[in-house]
Amino acid sequence: MYLPKSDIYNSLKQLNYYVSQTQPSEFTELPAIIFSVGNNSINTDLDNNILSQDIEIIVDIWAEDSVTASKVLSQVENIMRINLYNMSFSSDVPNSGNLYHINNRFTKLYS
């Protein structure tokens, strides 16, 4: 079974922003990219061997302004597409204080 966390972390880290799998209680570095694996389910054959995996990566982007958040989203989308993920969802989240937040989901069929 393929576990994507390390590959995702290393790919996103190439963008030179703060990257983590857990959201800090307080952001000290912005922009920030927080990600998690939303789904990593397997598909098996009749002999119970793994044929493929449906992978979904949830990526939250936090920034001090909307323009920066959108720029980071464009860069994240590009690096995820290079890694064969497709953006399946993207939505602005209402502001939390002075922070701008975009929630995104990327999917991939791994076989």
HUDAWO-V747313 format. One record per residue. N is the residue number from 1. SS is DSSP state (H for helix, E for strand, - for the rest). OMEGA is omega in degrees with one decimal (NA if undefined). D_LAST is the distance of its C-alpha to the last C-alpha in whole Angstrom. Layout:
N:SS:OMEGA:D_LAST
N:SS:OMEGA:D_LAST
//
This chain:
1:-:178.9:10
2:-:176.9:9
3:-:-167.8:12
4:-:-170.9:13
5:H:-177.2:17
6:H:179.8:18
7:H:179.0:16
8:H:179.6:17
9:H:-178.4:20
10:H:178.2:21
11:H:-179.0:20
12:H:179.8:22
13:H:177.9:25
14:-:-178.8:25
15:-:177.1:27
16:-:171.3:30
17:-:173.3:30
18:E:179.6:30
19:E:178.8:27
20:E:174.3:26
21:-:178.0:24
22:-:-179.8:27
23:-:178.0:30
24:-:177.5:34
25:-:176.9:37
26:-:179.5:38
27:-:175.4:37
28:-:177.4:38
29:-:176.5:36
30:-:-2.9:35
31:-:-179.4:33
32:E:177.4:31
33:E:178.5:27
34:E:-178.5:26
35:E:174.3:22
36:E:175.0:20
37:E:179.8:17
38:E:179.5:18
39:E:172.6:15
40:E:-176.4:12
41:E:-177.7:12
42:E:172.3:10
43:E:-174.9:9
44:E:174.2:11
45:-:-177.4:12
46:-:177.3:16
47:-:178.3:16
48:-:173.4:15
49:-:179.5:12
50:E:175.7:8
51:E:-177.3:6
52:E:177.3:4
53:E:173.0:6
54:E:-175.1:9
55:E:172.7:11
56:E:177.4:14
57:E:177.6:16
58:E:-177.8:20
59:E:175.0:22
60:E:179.5:26
61:E:179.4:28
62:E:-179.9:32
63:E:-178.6:35
64:-:178.0:39
65:-:-175.3:39
66:H:-179.2:37
67:H:178.9:37
68:H:178.9:35
69:H:179.9:32
70:H:177.0:31
71:H:178.8:31
72:H:177.3:29
73:H:179.1:27
74:H:179.2:27
75:H:178.5:26
76:H:179.7:23
77:H:-179.4:21
78:H:-177.6:22
79:H:176.9:20
80:H:178.1:17
81:H:175.1:17
82:H:179.0:17
83:-:173.9:14
84:-:172.4:12
85:-:175.7:13
86:E:177.3:15
87:E:-178.1:19
88:E:-178.4:19
89:E:173.8:22
90:E:-177.1:25
91:E:170.3:29
92:E:177.1:32
93:E:179.1:33
94:E:-176.8:37
95:E:173.3:38
96:E:-173.9:39
97:-:179.7:42
98:-:-177.2:42
99:E:173.9:38
100:E:-170.9:36
101:E:173.9:32
102:E:178.8:29
103:E:-175.0:26
104:E:175.0:23
105:E:-179.5:20
106:E:-177.2:16
107:E:-179.5:13
108:E:169.7:10
109:E:-176.9:7
110:E:177.4:4
111:-:NA:0
//
